[in-house]
Amino acid sequence: MPFYQLNIPEVYRDWTFLERFPGHEELRKYIAHVDKILDLRRDTYFHARVNDASWDKSANRWTIKTQQGHVASAKYLILGAGLLHRANIPDFPGLSGYQGEVFHSAAWNEDFSAKGKKVAIIGAGSTGVQLTESLGKMADELTVFVRRPSYCCALGQRSLTAYEQHVMKRFYPVMLKAARESHAGFPVTGNDKALDDVSSEERERHWSYTWDQGGFSYGMLAYKDLFRSKEANEATYQYWRSKVATRLIDPAKFEIMAPEHKPYYFLTKRMPLEQDYYEVLNQSNVHIHDLNKSSLKSFTKKGLLMSNGTEYEFDAVVLATGFDSITGSITRIGVKNKHGVDLKDVWADGITTYMGITVSGFPNMFVPYSPQAPTPFTNAIPIIEAQVELAVDIITRVERAGAKSIEATRDAEIEWKTHLNALVEGTLFPYTDSWWNGADVPGKKKEMMAYIAGIKHYEAKCRANIEGLQGFNMVARDKV
Ligand SMILES: NC(=O)c1ccc[n+]([C@@H]2O[C@H](COP(=O)([O-])OP(=O)(O)OC[C@H]3O[C@@H](n4cnc5c(N)ncnc54)[C@H](OP(=O)(O)O)[C@@H]3O)[C@@H](O)[C@H]2O)c1
């Protein structure tokens, strides 16, 4: 709060949040409020799983079908299927024979109680961190299976009063505009200094200040060479490690979660935000199993068998193993290009989009909040708002021209990908496997899926291309 909310005055005018980082129950109430104000329900089919979308060349329209039997026809198709939706469930041997309770975090069993139970969590990404905080307080015994630890920063949670929001709302138009015109969707200007530009005393002061702000401040205000200089990255990691050392006091656990030699470069994988993660890990009922020392061999009827012969018994195992991110949803809804080829096959050898908004061969289709845009590197709302406005801008131009359809050219896509890759060149991102480059899902092609130059730069570049419809082919209406 206030930056992770829709920039729609009718929506924020009558809404008050309780916390800086609202919990899921409050977020659901907020979404219900959005629905009420904008009357979205009127235009929505619930429980409708799209399994086919095809372009009808003669009618110049999309036909969209669902598993439940809906059929819709539309001139424009917008795929808003999200980027962290399709669960990644590794092919663990013996999983189906396990007799305890097992579920992925994305299919949470609302009736599940960890009270009095021995519970395992596989995974230590953002979800694993949040689950550890909660389940560690409830379970008799909790064991967390960690392959690579997360480098977490403090959430900096606090309550918000209605009065302070009442006052702040006057400034929302300016604040939310500033967020949109920023790098990461939060109105901070970043750091224009490199690590070596400043003395060691100034570094300490700066790190301490950004650390104390909580949230993503430590990362967003890191020295500008964080992603290009191994030394700057290492120094930023070591300061982070010194902070964790004051909280995770069990030395063996500390060495797994904040090792002296970092397993990957700082912030080249999403940094989770935590509240009392390290305190919970200190608890005597919470155990950490380092998968690098002995890997998971198989599930057994009662638990997990490790490669060193250790066998654990658990009442429940929670898979916090992440998602087939970014492309996982839109490649599984049966959307086909104008030649009848499924998007998943079009992208079999790598993703191609134009500006992360359109895909060549898919006329009048838009893919906001998906690959090759700043999507995973930014606060979600401003990038969604930016991309939706860009799509609407393109649609408006088509309608004004009275045209049938618009489609990105293949050349424009290649140029976009070349530009995206050039931005990543020389950075530390390619060294780390993550959901940002797909290397975390077995069999998925590893490629940077995000546009790393930030929203402001991205939007300016897209607007320049859309002005004059550079990189698009528009099909005019038939002459009569
Ligand atoms: N508080 C927050 O900020 C928050 C909370 C929840 C979600 N989110 C958002 O949701 C995103 C996804 O988070 P997530 O935690 O669900 O997914 P994630 O970040 O991709 O983490 C998946 C975890 O599962 C582990 N894993 C995957 N396959 C495994 C295997 N075969 N054996 C052992 N471990 C395995 C990974 O280990 P490796 O790291 O070694 O691959 C990683 O620790 C976050 O990055 C964030 O954008 C944010």
The ligand as an SDF file (V2000), in Angstrom:
LIG
                    3D

 48 52  0  0  0  0  0  0  0  0999 V2000
    6.0190  -12.8450    0.1690 N   0  0  0  0  0  0  0  0  0  0  0  0
    6.2440  -12.7570   -1.1270 C   0  0  0  0  0  0  0  0  0  0  0  0
    6.9560  -11.8760   -1.5670 O   0  0  0  0  0  0  0  0  0  0  0  0
    5.6040  -13.7830   -2.0460 C   0  0  0  0  0  0  0  0  0  0  0  0
    4.9490  -14.8830   -1.5070 C   0  0  0  0  0  0  0  0  0  0  0  0
    4.4710  -15.8700   -2.3500 C   0  0  0  0  0  0  0  0  0  0  0  0
    4.6360  -15.7680   -3.7280 C   0  0  0  0  0  0  0  0  0  0  0  0
    5.2350  -14.6760   -4.2440 N   0  0  0  0  0  0  0  0  0  0  0  0
    5.4540  -14.5810   -5.7430 C   0  0  0  0  0  0  0  0  0  0  0  0
    5.2950  -15.8760   -6.3200 O   0  0  0  0  0  0  0  0  0  0  0  0
    6.5310  -16.2680   -6.9290 C   0  0  0  0  0  0  0  0  0  0  0  0
    6.6730  -17.7750   -6.8950 C   0  0  0  0  0  0  0  0  0  0  0  0
    7.0140  -18.1790   -5.5800 O   0  0  0  0  0  0  0  0  0  0  0  0
    7.0640  -19.7040   -5.1730 P   0  0  0  0  0  0  0  0  0  0  0  0
    7.7770  -19.7910   -3.8910 O   0  0  0  0  0  0  0  0  0  0  0  0
    5.7030  -20.2780   -5.2630 O   0  0  0  0  0  0  0  0  0  0  0  0
    7.9240  -20.3950   -6.3380 O   0  0  0  0  0  0  0  0  0  0  0  0
    9.5130  -20.2990   -6.5470 P   0  0  0  0  0  0  0  0  0  0  0  0
   10.0290  -19.0040   -6.1390 O   0  0  0  0  0  0  0  0  0  0  0  0
    9.7490  -20.7260   -7.9580 O   0  0  0  0  0  0  0  0  0  0  0  0
   10.0980  -21.3720   -5.5390 O   0  0  0  0  0  0  0  0  0  0  0  0
    9.9890  -22.7390   -5.7760 C   0  0  0  0  0  0  0  0  0  0  0  0
   10.8130  -23.4630   -4.7580 C   0  0  0  0  0  0  0  0  0  0  0  0
   10.6910  -24.8630   -4.9720 O   0  0  0  0  0  0  0  0  0  0  0  0
   11.9820  -25.4290   -5.0700 C   0  0  0  0  0  0  0  0  0  0  0  0
   11.9220  -26.5880   -5.9560 N   0  0  0  0  0  0  0  0  0  0  0  0
   11.4150  -26.6740   -7.1970 C   0  0  0  0  0  0  0  0  0  0  0  0
   11.5550  -27.9100   -7.6930 N   0  0  0  0  0  0  0  0  0  0  0  0
   12.1680  -28.6370   -6.7160 C   0  0  0  0  0  0  0  0  0  0  0  0
   12.5960  -29.9650   -6.6220 C   0  0  0  0  0  0  0  0  0  0  0  0
   12.4240  -30.8420   -7.6340 N   0  0  0  0  0  0  0  0  0  0  0  0
   13.1870  -30.3710   -5.4800 N   0  0  0  0  0  0  0  0  0  0  0  0
   13.3590  -29.5080   -4.4640 C   0  0  0  0  0  0  0  0  0  0  0  0
   12.9890  -28.2210   -4.4950 N   0  0  0  0  0  0  0  0  0  0  0  0
   12.4000  -27.7980   -5.6160 C   0  0  0  0  0  0  0  0  0  0  0  0
   12.8600  -24.3290   -5.6170 C   0  0  0  0  0  0  0  0  0  0  0  0
   14.2070  -24.5870   -5.3670 O   0  0  0  0  0  0  0  0  0  0  0  0
   15.3480  -23.8040   -6.1960 P   0  0  0  0  0  0  0  0  0  0  0  0
   15.3160  -22.4050   -5.7090 O   0  0  0  0  0  0  0  0  0  0  0  0
   16.5870  -24.5050   -5.8890 O   0  0  0  0  0  0  0  0  0  0  0  0
   14.9480  -23.8950   -7.6380 O   0  0  0  0  0  0  0  0  0  0  0  0
   12.3050  -23.1410   -4.8450 C   0  0  0  0  0  0  0  0  0  0  0  0
   12.8240  -23.0890   -3.5560 O   0  0  0  0  0  0  0  0  0  0  0  0
    7.5660  -15.5020   -6.1570 C   0  0  0  0  0  0  0  0  0  0  0  0
    8.7940  -15.4130   -6.7830 O   0  0  0  0  0  0  0  0  0  0  0  0
    6.8680  -14.1690   -6.0220 C   0  0  0  0  0  0  0  0  0  0  0  0
    6.9280  -13.4300   -7.2020 O   0  0  0  0  0  0  0  0  0  0  0  0
    5.7290  -13.7010   -3.4220 C   0  0  0  0  0  0  0  0  0  0  0  0
  1  2  1  0
  2  3  2  0
  2  4  1  0
  4  5  1  0
  4 48  2  0
  5  6  2  0
  6  7  1  0
  7  8  2  0
  8  9  1  0
  8 48  1  0
  9 10  1  0
  9 46  1  0
 10 11  1  0
 11 12  1  0
 11 44  1  0
 12 13  1  0
 13 14  1  0
 14 15  2  0
 14 16  1  0
 14 17  1  0
 17 18  1  0
 18 19  2  0
 18 20  1  0
 18 21  1  0
 21 22  1  0
 22 23  1  0
 23 24  1  0
 23 42  1  0
 24 25  1  0
 25 26  1  0
 25 36  1  0
 26 27  1  0
 26 35  1  0
 27 28  2  0
 28 29  1  0
 29 30  1  0
 29 35  2  0
 30 31  1  0
 30 32  2  0
 32 33  1  0
 33 34  2  0
 34 35  1  0
 36 37  1  0
 36 42  1  0
 37 38  1  0
 38 39  2  0
 38 40  1  0
 38 41  1  0
 42 43  1  0
 44 45  1  0
 44 46  1  0
 46 47  1  0
M  CHG  2   8   1  16  -1
M  END
$$$$
